[in-house]
Amino acid sequence: MDQISKTLLNDALQKINGVSTPATTPKPRKQNPADHWTPTILMERAAYLRKMAENGNGSASETLKDYPHISTRLCFRNRDGVAESHANFTDIFIIIDGCVTLVTGGKLVNAKSEGAGEMRADSIEGGTRQELKAGDVVHIPAGVPHQMLTISEKPITNIVLKIAESL
């Protein structure tokens, strides 16, 4: 419809019932069905989390997005994490920056229930230690104790995918 036709239609509609049409028809925007976080965005968010951690207890995280069976989180830490085990969730760690020692397996020491299959503990006895660095990806099955230990004050930034197991 050309501009003259739109103007005439608009005038006619206003006279009939006070309805007007927009002068130009907005073009529909394409919506991307995929969620996308660039390294730049992630590192900007990580800088914010670093400040939060420095003003808090040495660790900070935020949810990037929750999906029906997966939660995506960005995490920063400059101190050791607690030992933990999740009965109903698998964790996948994607290390973006820094390095950390990951302890997996073994037995939780002084474990306490945090409800709904979540256990927290002071440490892990008899676990396997491995160093993780930027670019590494780790899959920790549900029920496996795990703990991140910082390496000589080097902070770490990572993405955690928490995947709900079938119940």
Backbone as CSV, one residue per row, in Angstrom:
resi,resn,N_x,N_y,N_z,CA_x,CA_y,CA_z,C_x,C_y,C_z
1,MET,0.852,-1.161,0.000,0.000,0.000,0.000,0.907,1.236,0.000
2,ASP,0.647,2.155,-0.941,1.482,3.344,-1.009,1.078,4.359,0.067
3,GLN,1.870,5.393,0.238,1.651,6.377,1.296,0.324,7.128,1.139
4,ILE,-0.046,7.458,-0.091,-1.306,8.181,-0.325,-2.494,7.317,0.091
5,SER,-2.466,6.039,-0.288,-3.555,5.122,0.088,-3.650,4.988,1.600
6,LYS,-2.499,4.902,2.274,-2.500,4.801,3.738,-3.107,6.045,4.371
7,THR,-2.759,7.202,3.831,-3.292,8.459,4.373,-4.808,8.522,4.188
8,LEU,-5.285,8.143,2.997,-6.730,8.149,2.740,-7.456,7.157,3.645
9,LEU,-6.890,5.939,3.797,-7.487,4.926,4.661,-7.504,5.406,6.105
10,ASN,-6.451,6.005,6.521,-6.360,6.513,7.890,-7.428,7.570,8.140
11,ASP,-7.566,8.515,7.212,-8.582,9.564,7.351,-9.989,8.969,7.403
12,ALA,-10.252,8.010,6.518,-11.580,7.385,6.476,-11.872,6.639,7.778
13,LEU,-10.907,5.881,8.286,-11.115,5.131,9.532,-11.320,6.066,10.717
14,GLN,-10.610,7.181,10.730,-10.781,8.140,11.822,-12.192,8.734,11.806
15,LYS,-12.702,9.023,10.622,-14.046,9.589,10.508,-15.113,8.575,10.905
16,ILE,-14.892,7.309,10.541,-15.896,6.280,10.823,-15.933,5.926,12.305
17,ASN,-14.810,5.578,12.875,-14.847,5.118,14.267,-13.641,5.523,15.112
18,GLY,-12.930,6.506,14.713,-11.823,6.996,15.520,-10.590,6.106,15.504
19,VAL,-10.538,5.101,14.617,-9.380,4.195,14.537,-8.410,4.737,13.507
20,SER,-7.148,4.702,13.838,-6.146,5.130,12.868,-5.145,4.007,12.637
21,THR,-4.513,4.021,11.490,-3.473,3.042,11.176,-2.130,3.745,11.253
22,PRO,-1.095,3.019,11.545,0.220,3.662,11.590,0.631,4.161,10.204
23,ALA,1.405,5.248,10.178,1.846,5.829,8.912,2.710,4.839,8.136
24,THR,3.509,4.092,8.829,4.326,3.069,8.177,4.107,1.750,8.893
25,THR,4.132,0.692,8.145,3.955,-0.634,8.727,5.298,-1.116,9.246
26,PRO,5.367,-1.442,10.551,6.650,-1.908,11.068,7.011,-3.258,10.449
27,LYS,8.282,-3.413,10.151,8.763,-4.685,9.607,8.932,-5.663,10.757
28,PRO,8.462,-6.884,10.574,8.632,-7.859,11.657,10.111,-8.149,11.875
29,ARG,10.496,-8.198,13.150,11.882,-8.500,13.484,12.060,-10.005,13.557
30,LYS,13.162,-10.459,13.026,13.486,-11.876,13.150,13.967,-12.115,14.570
31,GLN,13.426,-13.132,15.192,13.835,-13.461,16.542,14.696,-14.720,16.487
32,ASN,15.874,-14.652,17.072,16.772,-15.788,17.082,16.305,-16.772,18.147
33,PRO,16.018,-18.004,17.761,15.551,-18.978,18.745,16.680,-19.515,19.628
34,ALA,17.914,-19.207,19.283,19.056,-19.712,20.055,19.550,-18.650,21.033
35,ASP,19.962,-19.081,22.232,20.598,-18.180,23.189,22.092,-18.191,22.902
36,HIS,22.706,-17.015,22.936,24.109,-16.893,22.542,24.823,-15.929,23.476
37,TRP,25.908,-16.402,24.079,26.741,-15.561,24.927,28.134,-15.573,24.327
38,THR,28.609,-14.421,23.896,29.946,-14.328,23.307,30.991,-14.337,24.417
39,PRO,32.247,-14.653,24.075,33.307,-14.567,25.085,33.386,-13.177,25.714
40,THR,33.168,-12.130,24.920,33.211,-10.761,25.449,32.139,-10.562,26.512
41,ILE,30.918,-10.992,26.219,29.832,-10.860,27.190,30.134,-11.666,28.447
42,LEU,30.608,-12.887,28.274,30.905,-13.732,29.436,31.996,-13.120,30.312
43,MET,33.030,-12.575,29.698,34.120,-11.996,30.490,33.694,-10.683,31.150
44,GLU,32.804,-9.923,30.519,32.263,-8.720,31.170,31.453,-9.123,32.405
45,ARG,30.632,-10.156,32.267,29.846,-10.658,33.402,30.779,-11.220,34.468
46,ALA,31.851,-11.892,34.051,32.810,-12.461,35.005,33.514,-11.353,35.793
47,ALA,33.791,-10.213,35.155,34.415,-9.089,35.868,33.479,-8.584,36.957
48,TYR,32.199,-8.538,36.655,31.205,-8.157,37.665,31.168,-9.195,38.796
49,LEU,31.190,-10.472,38.446,31.173,-11.525,39.470,32.437,-11.483,40.328
50,ARG,33.563,-11.130,39.727,34.811,-10.999,40.484,34.648,-9.952,41.585
51,LYS,34.063,-8.807,41.237,33.847,-7.754,42.238,32.916,-8.247,43.343
52,MET,31.873,-8.969,42.939,30.949,-9.525,43.937,31.687,-10.497,44.870
53,ALA,32.539,-11.347,44.299,33.282,-12.333,45.090,34.262,-11.648,46.039
54,GLU,34.932,-10.615,45.550,35.901,-9.898,46.382,35.228,-9.190,47.545
55,ASN,33.988,-8.762,47.361,33.237,-8.110,48.433,32.408,-9.105,49.245
56,GLY,32.499,-10.354,48.886,31.730,-11.392,49.585,32.639,-12.465,50.140
57,ASN,32.296,-13.707,49.812,33.030,-14.832,50.398,34.013,-15.485,49.432
58,GLY,34.351,-14.819,48.320,35.332,-15.364,47.395,34.742,-16.135,46.234
59,SER,33.426,-16.203,46.180,32.771,-16.924,45.099,31.477,-16.196,44.740
60,ALA,31.178,-16.146,43.436,29.925,-15.534,42.992,29.496,-16.212,41.696
61,SER,28.193,-16.299,41.502,27.685,-16.895,40.269,26.360,-16.248,39.912
62,GLU,25.979,-16.421,38.658,24.682,-15.949,38.204,24.135,-16.939,37.191
63,THR,22.834,-17.032,37.156,22.183,-17.899,36.185,22.130,-17.178,34.848
64,LEU,22.672,-17.818,33.822,22.564,-17.258,32.473,21.156,-17.495,31.952
65,LYS,20.681,-18.737,32.096,19.312,-19.054,31.715,18.955,-20.441,32.241
66,ASP,17.700,-20.577,32.647,17.164,-21.870,33.046,16.287,-22.404,31.927
67,TYR,16.442,-23.676,31.647,15.638,-24.384,30.661,14.887,-25.487,31.405
68,PRO,13.987,-26.205,30.737,13.209,-27.217,31.462,14.035,-28.230,32.273
69,HIS,15.173,-28.700,31.750,15.953,-29.706,32.468,17.419,-29.319,32.645
70,ILE,17.764,-28.079,32.260,19.157,-27.625,32.340,19.188,-26.195,32.877
71,SER,20.107,-25.966,33.799,20.368,-24.613,34.269,21.777,-24.251,33.823
72,THR,21.945,-23.068,33.230,23.271,-22.610,32.817,23.698,-21.476,33.740
73,ARG,24.884,-21.612,34.299,25.389,-20.621,35.256,26.801,-20.212,34.904
74,LEU,27.094,-18.948,35.167,28.447,-18.433,35.047,28.969,-18.263,36.462
75,CYS,30.160,-18.798,36.716,30.714,-18.788,38.078,32.119,-18.208,38.090
76,PHE,32.425,-17.506,39.167,33.771,-16.998,39.429,34.129,-17.396,40.852
77,ARG,35.366,-17.845,41.054,35.812,-18.131,42.415,37.301,-17.859,42.549
78,ASN,37.655,-17.327,43.715,39.062,-17.132,44.040,39.374,-17.784,45.385
79,ARG,38.540,-18.733,45.766,38.758,-19.522,46.979,38.243,-20.936,46.732
80,ASP,38.611,-21.858,47.616,38.150,-23.241,47.492,36.638,-23.322,47.617
81,GLY,36.059,-24.228,46.860,34.630,-24.475,46.969,34.362,-25.547,48.017
82,VAL,33.107,-25.685,48.412,32.750,-26.759,49.340,32.693,-28.062,48.561
83,ALA,32.856,-29.158,49.259,32.661,-30.466,48.646,31.159,-30.689,48.550
84,GLU,30.723,-31.299,47.459,29.289,-31.476,47.267,28.988,-32.700,46.421
85,SER,27.733,-33.094,46.489,27.226,-34.188,45.672,25.755,-33.904,45.403
86,HIS,25.316,-34.159,44.175,23.932,-33.921,43.781,23.327,-35.246,43.315
87,ALA,22.328,-35.742,44.010,21.699,-37.013,43.645,20.938,-36.919,42.331
88,ASN,20.398,-35.752,42.012,19.506,-35.635,40.862,20.036,-34.785,39.712
89,PHE,21.285,-34.338,39.817,21.832,-33.465,38.774,23.228,-33.892,38.362
90,THR,23.472,-33.882,37.071,24.805,-34.024,36.505,25.352,-32.614,36.344
91,ASP,26.637,-32.428,36.601,27.283,-31.132,36.373,28.241,-31.261,35.199
92,ILE,28.229,-30.271,34.337,29.253,-30.147,33.303,29.918,-28.794,33.521
93,PHE,31.236,-28.826,33.717,32.013,-27.609,33.913,32.748,-27.288,32.609
94,ILE,32.659,-26.036,32.178,33.412,-25.552,31.024,34.292,-24.422,31.553
95,ILE,35.591,-24.665,31.580,36.522,-23.691,32.152,36.819,-22.623,31.098
96,ILE,36.539,-21.365,31.460,36.738,-20.242,30.540,38.081,-19.569,30.775
97,ASP,38.436,-19.418,32.056,39.651,-18.678,32.387,40.175,-19.178,33.726
98,GLY,41.505,-19.177,33.863,42.121,-19.584,35.121,42.375,-21.077,35.177
99,CYS,42.711,-21.548,36.369,42.925,-22.979,36.569,42.520,-23.347,37.993
100,VAL,42.209,-24.617,38.180,41.696,-25.098,39.446,42.026,-26.587,39.559
101,THR,42.102,-27.085,40.783,42.214,-28.523,41.008,40.822,-29.035,41.304
102,LEU,40.389,-30.032,40.547,39.091,-30.648,40.765,39.305,-31.994,41.444
103,VAL,38.610,-32.193,42.553,38.644,-33.478,43.255,37.305,-34.147,43.000
104,THR,37.331,-35.393,42.501,36.097,-36.136,42.223,36.178,-37.531,42.830
105,GLY,35.003,-38.074,43.146,34.948,-39.416,43.731,35.260,-39.359,45.213
106,GLY,35.618,-40.488,45.781,35.938,-40.541,47.198,34.708,-40.405,48.068
107,LYS,34.947,-39.949,49.309,33.876,-39.857,50.302,33.811,-38.437,50.861
108,LEU,32.590,-37.918,50.998,32.399,-36.606,51.606,32.707,-36.673,53.097
109,VAL,33.478,-35.718,53.614,33.852,-35.666,55.028,32.939,-34.660,55.737
110,ASN,32.308,-35.112,56.841,31.365,-34.280,57.598,30.219,-33.779,56.718
111,ALA,29.636,-34.686,55.958,28.566,-34.326,55.026,27.288,-33.947,55.760
112,LYS,26.607,-32.956,55.183,25.320,-32.498,55.713,24.348,-32.371,54.545
113,SER,23.119,-32.775,54.784,22.097,-32.681,53.753,21.636,-31.233,53.608
114,GLU,21.549,-30.790,52.372,21.013,-29.469,52.064,19.621,-29.611,51.460
115,GLY,19.050,-30.804,51.571,17.706,-31.074,51.063,17.697,-31.542,49.625
116,ALA,16.655,-32.249,49.252,16.396,-32.713,47.881,17.610,-33.341,47.205
117,GLY,18.311,-34.226,47.904,19.440,-34.938,47.306,20.725,-34.143,47.217
118,GLU,20.773,-32.980,47.842,21.968,-32.125,47.823,22.758,-32.315,49.110
119,MET,24.021,-32.692,48.963,24.906,-32.871,50.111,26.070,-31.883,50.009
120,ARG,26.467,-31.315,51.154,27.624,-30.426,51.240,28.531,-30.983,52.337
121,ALA,29.839,-30.764,52.179,30.798,-31.308,53.141,32.024,-30.409,53.208
122,ASP,32.845,-30.663,54.238,34.079,-29.892,54.414,35.115,-30.228,53.348
123,SER,35.204,-31.507,52.996,36.227,-31.940,52.050,35.865,-33.320,51.498
124,ILE,36.761,-33.847,50.680,36.607,-35.191,50.114,37.812,-36.014,50.524
125,GLU,37.551,-37.216,50.974,38.615,-38.152,51.349,38.732,-39.211,50.255
126,GLY,39.968,-39.398,49.744,40.214,-40.459,48.779,39.774,-40.183,47.355
127,GLY,39.527,-38.943,46.998,39.098,-38.623,45.632,40.275,-38.534,44.665
128,THR,39.970,-38.394,43.399,40.966,-38.230,42.343,41.133,-36.746,42.056
129,ARG,42.391,-36.283,41.990,42.679,-34.877,41.723,43.154,-34.703,40.290
130,GLN,42.646,-33.639,39.667,43.125,-33.294,38.334,43.081,-31.783,38.165
131,GLU,44.061,-31.254,37.449,44.094,-29.814,37.217,43.277,-29.495,35.973
132,LEU,42.438,-28.465,36.091,41.639,-27.987,34.966,42.116,-26.603,34.595
133,LYS,42.100,-26.312,33.296,42.508,-24.992,32.806,41.562,-24.564,31.697
134,ALA,41.710,-23.323,31.254,40.838,-22.765,30.223,40.737,-23.710,29.034
135,GLY,39.511,-23.957,28.596,39.264,-24.844,27.464,38.843,-26.247,27.871
136,ASP,39.097,-26.632,29.120,38.731,-27.973,29.585,37.231,-28.061,29.842
137,VAL,36.677,-29.246,29.591,35.278,-29.538,29.858,35.242,-30.816,30.684
138,VAL,34.459,-30.806,31.768,34.386,-31.964,32.664,32.925,-32.331,32.889
139,HIS,32.641,-33.617,32.821,31.307,-34.160,33.101,31.374,-34.885,34.445
140,ILE,30.514,-34.471,35.385,30.464,-35.117,36.699,29.062,-35.721,36.850
141,PRO,28.965,-37.043,36.811,27.651,-37.682,36.903,26.970,-37.404,38.242
142,ALA,25.655,-37.492,38.235,24.882,-37.340,39.468,25.400,-38.330,40.508
143,GLY,25.462,-37.871,41.755,25.888,-38.725,42.860,27.381,-38.778,43.109
144,VAL,28.193,-38.202,42.235,29.649,-38.234,42.414,30.089,-37.015,43.223
145,PRO,30.759,-37.234,44.366,31.283,-36.106,45.143,32.306,-35.328,44.316
146,HIS,32.314,-34.000,44.472,33.279,-33.170,43.758,33.539,-31.882,44.527
147,GLN,34.740,-31.331,44.305,35.140,-30.102,44.981,36.188,-29.402,44.130
148,MET,36.065,-28.073,44.000,37.065,-27.262,43.305,37.987,-26.625,44.334
149,LEU,39.283,-26.796,44.124,40.289,-26.197,44.996,41.116,-25.226,44.162
150,THR,41.195,-23.988,44.624,41.948,-22.988,43.873,43.433,-23.313,43.920
151,ILE,44.134,-22.869,42.878,45.565,-23.118,42.769,46.296,-21.812,43.017
152,SER,47.018,-21.752,44.109,47.844,-20.590,44.480,47.220,-19.245,44.124
153,GLU,46.019,-19.014,44.649,45.343,-17.726,44.521,44.963,-17.339,43.094
154,LYS,44.999,-18.281,42.157,44.567,-17.981,40.789,43.055,-18.144,40.724
155,PRO,42.337,-17.105,40.324,40.880,-17.237,40.225,40.475,-18.064,39.005
156,ILE,39.254,-18.543,39.032,38.730,-19.332,37.922,37.357,-18.795,37.525
157,THR,37.104,-18.799,36.230,35.795,-18.478,35.687,35.347,-19.688,34.886
158,ASN,34.138,-20.148,35.152,33.639,-21.303,34.415,32.130,-21.243,34.241
159,ILE,31.667,-22.004,33.279,30.237,-22.184,33.069,29.889,-23.544,33.666
160,VAL,28.769,-23.598,34.365,28.270,-24.861,34.900,26.918,-25.135,34.250
161,LEU,26.803,-26.312,33.671,25.517,-26.792,33.174,25.028,-27.818,34.180
162,LYS,23.918,-27.539,34.816,23.312,-28.471,35.767,22.159,-29.152,35.032
163,ILE,22.311,-30.441,34.818,21.359,-31.197,34.008,20.580,-32.142,34.907
164,ALA,19.253,-31.997,34.934,18.410,-32.851,35.756,18.412,-34.270,35.191
165,GLU,18.652,-35.225,36.076,18.604,-36.636,35.708,17.159,-37.094,35.724
166,SER,16.849,-38.104,34.949,15.500,-38.689,34.995,15.272,-39.276,36.366
167,LEU,14.130,-38.978,36.923,13.817,-39.468,38.265,13.013,-40.722,38.210
